[in-house]
Amino acid sequence: MLTAAAERGWLDRDRVILENLLAFKRAGADAIFTYFAPEVARRLKDEF
């Protein structure tokens, strides 16, 4: 759903993915399973 909306230009894909994961964490998730995990891990590694 997020990818489809980003392809149509309705949202910023990278920002929405990170916000989505942060929302799960703020809600108390101990673990998050997502198709975006490898991509997010690479981006975090590059930023820090």
C-alpha positions in Angstrom: 0.0 0.0 0.0 2.8 2.4 0.9 4.7 1.5 -2.2 1.7 2.0 -4.5 0.9 5.4 -3.0 4.6 6.5 -3.4 4.5 5.4 -7.1 1.6 7.6 -7.6 3.4 10.5 -6.0 1.0 10.8 -3.1 3.7 10.5 -0.4 7.5 10.4 0.2 8.2 6.7 0.3 11.4 6.9 2.5 9.8 9.2 5.0 6.6 7.2 5.3 8.5 3.9 5.7 10.5 5.3 8.6 7.5 6.9 10.2 5.6 3.7 9.9 8.3 1.7 11.7 8.7 4.4 14.4 4.9 4.3 15.0 5.1 0.5 15.7 7.9 1.1 18.1 6.2 3.9 19.9 3.1 1.7 20.2 5.3 -0.7 22.2 6.4 -3.3 19.6 9.3 -5.4 20.7 9.9 -6.6 17.2 8.9 -5.5 13.7 8.8 -7.7 10.7 8.7 -5.9 7.4 9.7 -6.2 3.8 11.5 -2.9 4.2 13.9 -4.2 6.9 17.0 -4.7 4.6 16.5 -1.3 3.0 16.0 0.5 6.3 19.0 -1.3 7.8 21.2 -0.1 4.8 19.9 3.5 5.2 20.6 3.6 8.9 24.1 2.2 8.4 24.8 4.9 5.8 23.6 7.6 8.0 25.5 6.7 11.1 
